[in-house]
Amino acid sequence: MPVFQYTARTLKGELVNDKIDLPSRDDVIAHLRKNRMVVVQVRQAPTELRLPKLGAGIKTRDVVVFTRQFATMINAGLPLVQALDILAQQTENKRLAETTRQVVYDVESGHTLADALRKHPKAYSDLYVNMVAAGEAGGILDTILVRLAQFLEKNDAIVRKVKGAMIYPAVIISVAVIAISVLLIFVIPTFQNMFASVNLDLPLPTRVVIGMSNVLKHYWWAIIGVMVGSVFMINRYYKTAPGRLQIDALLLRLPVLGDVIRKAAVSRFTRTLSTLISSGVSILDGLEITARTAGNMVIHNAVMESRASIAGGETIAAPLQKSAVFPPMVISMIAVGEQTGGLDEMLSKIADFYDDEVDAAVSALLSLMEPIMIVVLGVIVGGMVVAMYLPIFDMVNAVQ
């Protein structure tokens, strides 16, 4: 948002020079007049070059704390603007505090809270905005904010579990790469020089390891270039619709890890849709928002097909079953929820069940990955060591 410098005169005739960040010059003039100030000059402040700061973003935890405090203040009877103003002053995250001040200005200008929040998609998702809109329309904003905080906490917990499952394999792979690189660059050349000095015919495994060492020493730049280029191309391909669909489908088919991703996606889908429906958001809007927040293109497409199905007067369960992503139990429970009129409660039960399933799947993944990684690392390093000692064994046999 641009920053404007202004000069204005108060009712007492005093000149005030200050800065303010608002969307446009007209907004600045309107703000000053609303505060009974006579505008003398308004101009856009020169842009300052600011280096990005670590941790300067708005984290989910910051939004959760903000939402819970907001709900408490609204429930206590504080006016909306006053509650937002207090939150802007006490929020530790500077970016969230600045965003809140902009929301305060928009609300004071006559916008609804949902419309004011919608201008800041990096802080408030579509789900957040639509639930707030439903809360405003139904007069239950404090209840909706509590539900939002609970949803954000549980959703963040699922995301952290899945990310946590990736940390251990990443650490083991990194250690393996470093260990193998050190062996190839510093240890193997010593053996190579020793073998060259005795003019010994080397076995095939030894020649392979020495060849790998030579490639890494002389063409390390090409290897790094290929790796960086591959990551760049995969990332670029993933940003296309066909690429994202293909990669997301591949991730769901991976052994063990695919099970974790699938269960986390089911939990997120059911909890999001349950929270939206129970908050008064229409089923069509709820499905569209849920599809956008699914995090997986395969599930996104399945949910959007369900939306088209229910718009045509059919059920949600049938298109979800065709996608082959959702387990039969989930399909059956959703179908029962549709028939009984308790879809939101049924979705909430499914989400609670799959939260526990994600925990179990993550534990199984870690239990399986640990021995696999250790065995793979042992075979690679041990194989290289044995390959280097094979010529020495031949030399000992020849002497005997």
DAFENKA-V892059 format. One record per residue. N is the residue number from 1. SS is DSSP state (H for helix, E for strand, - for the rest). PSI is psi in radians with two decimals (999 if undefined). OMEGA is omega in degrees with one decimal (999 if undefined). Layout:
N,SS,PSI,OMEGA / N,SS,PSI,OMEGA
This chain:
1,-,2.34,-177.6 / 2,-,2.66,177.6 / 3,E,2.30,-178.7 / 4,E,2.45,171.2 / 5,E,2.36,-179.0 / 6,E,2.67,171.6 / 7,E,2.18,-177.5 / 8,E,2.79,-178.0 / 9,E,2.28,179.5 / 10,-,3.08,179.1 / 11,-,-0.40,178.0 / 12,-,-0.03,178.5 / 13,-,0.11,-179.3 / 14,-,2.44,177.2 / 15,E,2.36,178.9 / 16,E,2.20,175.2 / 17,E,2.13,-176.1 / 18,E,3.10,176.9 / 19,E,2.66,177.9 / 20,E,2.50,178.7 / 21,E,1.91,-180.0 / 22,-,2.83,-173.6 / 23,-,-0.63,-174.9 / 24,-,2.97,179.3 / 25,H,-0.65,178.7 / 26,H,-0.64,177.9 / 27,H,-0.67,178.1 / 28,H,-0.81,-179.7 / 29,H,-0.76,179.4 / 30,H,-0.69,179.8 / 31,H,-0.76,-179.5 / 32,H,-0.77,179.1 / 33,H,-0.61,178.1 / 34,H,-0.53,178.1 / 35,-,0.33,175.1 / 36,-,0.88,176.8 / 37,-,2.49,179.6 / 38,E,2.11,-175.9 / 39,E,2.24,175.8 / 40,E,-0.84,-178.5 / 41,E,2.43,174.6 / 42,E,2.18,177.6 / 43,E,2.69,-177.5 / 44,E,2.32,-179.6 / 45,-,2.58,177.6 / 46,-,2.50,-177.7 / 47,-,2.29,177.7 / 48,-,2.40,178.3 / 49,-,2.01,-179.0 / 50,-,2.27,177.2 / 51,-,2.45,179.1 / 52,-,2.47,-179.8 / 53,-,2.46,177.6 / 54,-,2.39,179.2 / 55,-,0.21,-176.7 / 56,-,-0.14,-179.1 / 57,-,3.10,178.9 / 58,-,1.96,-178.5 / 59,-,2.77,179.5 / 60,H,-0.67,-179.3 / 61,H,-0.67,178.0 / 62,H,-0.74,-179.9 / 63,H,-0.65,178.8 / 64,H,-0.84,179.6 / 65,H,-0.77,177.7 / 66,H,-0.78,-176.5 / 67,H,-0.75,179.5 / 68,H,-0.75,178.7 / 69,H,-0.68,178.5 / 70,H,-0.78,179.6 / 71,H,-0.73,-180.0 / 72,H,-0.75,-179.2 / 73,H,-0.74,179.6 / 74,H,-0.72,179.2 / 75,H,-0.51,179.0 / 76,-,-0.12,176.1 / 77,-,0.15,178.6 / 78,-,2.49,175.0 / 79,-,2.66,-174.7 / 80,H,-0.86,-176.6 / 81,H,-0.72,-179.9 / 82,H,-0.72,178.1 / 83,H,-0.78,179.1 / 84,H,-0.68,-179.9 / 85,H,-0.72,177.5 / 86,H,-0.75,179.2 / 87,H,-0.69,179.2 / 88,H,-0.59,-177.9 / 89,H,-0.59,-173.5 / 90,H,-0.14,178.7 / 91,-,2.24,-177.7 / 92,-,-0.57,179.1 / 93,-,2.02,-174.3 / 94,H,-0.66,-179.2 / 95,H,-0.70,177.3 / 96,H,-0.65,177.8 / 97,H,-0.74,178.2 / 98,H,-0.74,177.4 / 99,H,-0.72,-179.7 / 100,H,-0.67,177.5 / 101,H,-0.65,177.5 / 102,H,-0.63,175.9 / 103,H,-0.72,178.3 / 104,H,-0.78,-179.3 / 105,H,-0.76,-179.2 / 106,H,-0.70,178.6 / 107,H,-0.72,177.3 / 108,H,-0.49,-179.4 / 109,-,-0.04,175.9 / 110,-,-0.01,178.3 / 111,-,2.69,171.7 / 112,-,2.81,179.5 / 113,H,-0.72,-179.7 / 114,H,-0.74,178.7 / 115,H,-0.64,178.8 / 116,H,-0.70,179.0 / 117,H,-0.58,-176.9 / 118,H,-0.38,179.7 / 119,-,-0.11,-175.5 / 120,-,1.22,-174.9 / 121,-,-0.38,179.7 / 122,-,-0.39,179.0 / 123,-,-0.67,-173.9 / 124,-,2.01,-177.7 / 125,-,2.99,175.8 / 126,H,-0.71,178.7 / 127,H,-0.80,-179.6 / 128,H,-0.85,-176.4 / 129,H,-0.77,-178.1 / 130,H,-0.62,177.0 / 131,H,-0.68,176.3 / 132,H,-0.72,177.8 / 133,H,-0.73,177.9 / 134,H,-0.67,178.0 / 135,H,-0.68,176.9 / 136,H,-0.76,-177.9 / 137,H,-0.62,-177.2 / 138,H,-0.06,-179.4 / 139,-,0.43,-179.2 / 140,-,0.78,-175.2 / 141,H,-0.70,-178.5 / 142,H,-0.72,177.9 / 143,H,-0.74,179.4 / 144,H,-0.70,-179.5 / 145,H,-0.66,176.0 / 146,H,-0.77,177.2 / 147,H,-0.71,179.3 / 148,H,-0.81,-179.8 / 149,H,-0.75,178.7 / 150,H,-0.76,-180.0 / 151,H,-0.80,-178.4 / 152,H,-0.69,179.1 / 153,H,-0.81,-178.3 / 154,H,-0.68,179.0 / 155,H,-0.71,178.9 / 156,H,-0.63,178.6 / 157,H,-0.72,178.0 / 158,H,-0.79,-179.6 / 159,H,-0.75,-179.3 / 160,H,-0.60,177.6 / 161,H,-0.79,-179.1 / 162,H,-0.74,178.4 / 163,H,-0.66,178.7 / 164,H,-0.58,178.3 / 165,H,-0.39,-178.5 / 166,H,-0.28,-173.7 / 167,H,-0.85,-176.5 / 168,H,-0.89,177.0 / 169,H,-0.65,-180.0 / 170,H,-0.70,178.9 / 171,H,-0.79,-179.4 / 172,H,-0.76,179.5 / 173,H,-0.72,179.4 / 174,H,-0.78,178.1 / 175,H,-0.72,179.5 / 176,H,-0.78,179.8 / 177,H,-0.75,179.8 / 178,H,-0.79,-178.8 / 179,H,-0.78,-179.9 / 180,H,-0.69,178.9 / 181,H,-0.74,178.6 / 182,H,-0.75,178.2 / 183,H,-0.81,-176.0 / 184,H,-0.60,-174.0 / 185,H,-0.66,-171.8 / 186,H,-0.63,-174.1 / 187,H,-0.85,-176.0 / 188,H,-0.74,178.7 / 189,H,-0.54,177.4 / 190,H,-0.80,176.3 / 191,H,-0.67,-179.2 / 192,H,-0.78,179.1 / 193,H,-0.67,179.8 / 194,H,-0.74,-180.0 / 195,H,-0.62,-179.9 / 196,H,-0.55,-177.1 / 197,H,-0.44,179.7 / 198,-,0.03,176.4 / 199,-,1.00,-174.6 / 200,-,2.41,174.2 / 201,-,2.18,-173.4 / 202,-,2.49,174.8 / 203,-,2.82,-177.3 / 204,H,-0.81,179.5 / 205,H,-0.65,179.9 / 206,H,-0.74,179.3 / 207,H,-0.65,179.3 / 208,H,-0.80,-179.3 / 209,H,-0.73,178.4 / 210,H,-0.68,176.8 / 211,H,-0.72,176.9 / 212,H,-0.68,178.5 / 213,H,-0.77,179.8 / 214,H,-0.72,178.5 / 215,H,-0.78,-178.5 / 216,H,-0.66,-178.2 / 217,H,-0.69,-172.9 / 218,H,-0.40,-176.2 / 219,-,0.53,179.6 / 220,H,-0.61,-179.3 / 221,H,-0.66,179.5 / 222,H,-0.67,178.9 / 223,H,-0.80,178.5 / 224,H,-0.71,178.7 / 225,H,-0.73,178.7 / 226,H,-0.72,180.0 / 227,H,-0.82,179.7 / 228,H,-0.76,178.6 / 229,H,-0.67,178.9 / 230,H,-0.77,178.3 / 231,H,-0.73,-179.6 / 232,H,-0.78,-177.9 / 233,H,-0.70,178.6 / 234,H,-0.74,178.9 / 235,H,-0.70,179.0 / 236,H,-0.69,178.3 / 237,H,-0.62,-178.9 / 238,H,-0.43,-179.9 / 239,-,-0.23,174.9 / 240,-,2.66,-178.0 / 241,H,-0.85,178.6 / 242,H,-0.68,-179.6 / 243,H,-0.77,-180.0 / 244,H,-0.70,178.4 / 245,H,-0.76,-177.3 / 246,H,-0.77,-178.5 / 247,H,-0.73,178.3 / 248,H,-0.68,176.9 / 249,H,-0.68,177.9 / 250,H,-0.72,179.2 / 251,H,-0.68,179.7 / 252,H,-0.42,-178.7 / 253,H,-0.10,-179.4 / 254,-,2.47,177.5 / 255,-,2.44,177.0 / 256,-,-1.07,-179.6 / 257,H,-0.70,177.9 / 258,H,-0.59,178.0 / 259,H,-0.70,177.7 / 260,H,-0.81,-179.0 / 261,H,-0.74,-179.0 / 262,H,-0.84,-178.3 / 263,H,-0.66,176.9 / 264,H,-0.68,179.2 / 265,H,-0.70,177.9 / 266,H,-0.76,178.6 / 267,H,-0.77,-178.6 / 268,H,-0.75,179.9 / 269,H,-0.87,-175.5 / 270,H,-0.69,-179.3 / 271,H,-0.70,179.5 / 272,H,-0.85,-178.3 / 273,H,-0.68,178.6 / 274,H,-0.78,-179.0 / 275,H,-0.71,-179.2 / 276,H,-0.81,-177.7 / 277,H,-0.76,-179.3 / 278,H,-0.32,179.6 / 279,-,-0.02,176.6 / 280,-,0.06,176.3 / 281,-,2.42,-178.7 / 282,-,2.69,-176.7 / 283,H,-0.63,-180.0 / 284,H,-0.81,177.7 / 285,H,-0.68,179.6 / 286,H,-0.74,178.8 / 287,H,-0.68,179.3 / 288,H,-0.76,178.9 / 289,H,-0.74,179.5 / 290,H,-0.69,178.7 / 291,H,-0.73,-178.9 / 292,H,-0.46,-178.2 / 293,-,0.22,-175.4 / 294,-,-0.63,-179.8 / 295,-,0.03,179.4 / 296,-,2.21,-173.9 / 297,H,-0.58,178.7 / 298,H,-0.80,179.2 / 299,H,-0.65,176.3 / 300,H,-0.84,-178.7 / 301,H,-0.67,179.5 / 302,H,-0.71,-179.4 / 303,H,-0.69,179.4 / 304,H,-0.59,174.3 / 305,H,-0.64,176.4 / 306,H,-0.67,178.6 / 307,H,-0.77,178.1 / 308,H,-0.62,179.9 / 309,H,-0.82,-178.3 / 310,H,-0.50,175.2 / 311,H,-0.47,177.8 / 312,-,0.16,177.0 / 313,-,0.18,-180.0 / 314,-,-2.89,-176.0 / 315,-,2.90,176.3 / 316,-,-0.60,-169.1 / 317,H,-0.67,-173.9 / 318,H,-0.89,178.7 / 319,H,-0.59,177.9 / 320,H,-0.62,178.8 / 321,H,-0.65,179.8 / 322,H,-0.50,-176.2 / 323,-,-0.35,-179.6 / 324,-,0.38,177.6 / 325,-,-0.70,-175.4 / 326,-,2.36,179.8 / 327,-,2.71,-179.3 / 328,H,-0.61,-179.9 / 329,H,-0.72,179.8 / 330,H,-0.77,179.4 / 331,H,-0.78,-178.4 / 332,H,-0.75,-178.7 / 333,H,-0.64,176.5 / 334,H,-0.72,178.6 / 335,H,-0.73,177.5 / 336,H,-0.72,178.7 / 337,H,-0.66,177.1 / 338,H,-0.73,-176.7 / 339,H,-0.61,-176.7 / 340,H,-0.17,-178.6 / 341,-,0.19,178.6 / 342,-,0.82,-175.5 / 343,H,-0.72,-177.1 / 344,H,-0.73,178.9 / 345,H,-0.69,179.7 / 346,H,-0.72,177.5 / 347,H,-0.68,178.7 / 348,H,-0.70,178.1 / 349,H,-0.72,178.2 / 350,H,-0.75,-179.2 / 351,H,-0.75,177.9 / 352,H,-0.74,179.6 / 353,H,-0.77,-176.4 / 354,H,-0.31,169.6 / 355,H,-0.78,177.1 / 356,H,-0.64,178.7 / 357,H,-0.64,177.3 / 358,H,-0.75,176.7 / 359,H,-0.82,-179.2 / 360,H,-0.69,-179.2 / 361,H,-0.67,178.0 / 362,H,-0.74,177.6 / 363,H,-0.74,178.6 / 364,H,-0.69,179.5 / 365,H,-0.81,-179.3 / 366,H,-0.68,179.3 / 367,H,-0.61,-179.0 / 368,H,-0.67,-175.5 / 369,H,-0.63,-175.6 / 370,H,-0.96,179.6 / 371,H,-0.59,179.9 / 372,H,-0.81,-179.4 / 373,H,-0.73,-179.2 / 374,H,-0.74,179.7 / 375,H,-0.79,-179.1 / 376,H,-0.82,179.4 / 377,H,-0.71,179.4 / 378,H,-0.71,-179.9 / 379,H,-0.75,-177.9 / 380,H,-0.91,-178.7 / 381,H,-0.79,179.4 / 382,H,-0.67,177.5 / 383,H,-0.69,178.5 / 384,H,-0.71,179.4 / 385,H,-0.79,179.6 / 386,H,-0.72,179.5 / 387,H,-0.62,179.6 / 388,H,-0.47,-178.0 / 389,H,-0.20,178.2 / 390,H,-0.82,177.6 / 391,H,-0.57,179.4 / 392,H,-0.69,176.4 / 393,H,-0.71,178.4 / 394,H,-0.70,179.2 / 395,H,-0.72,179.8 / 396,H,-0.72,178.4 / 397,H,-0.67,-179.9 / 398,H,-0.67,179.1 / 399,H,-0.71,-179.9 / 400,-,999,999
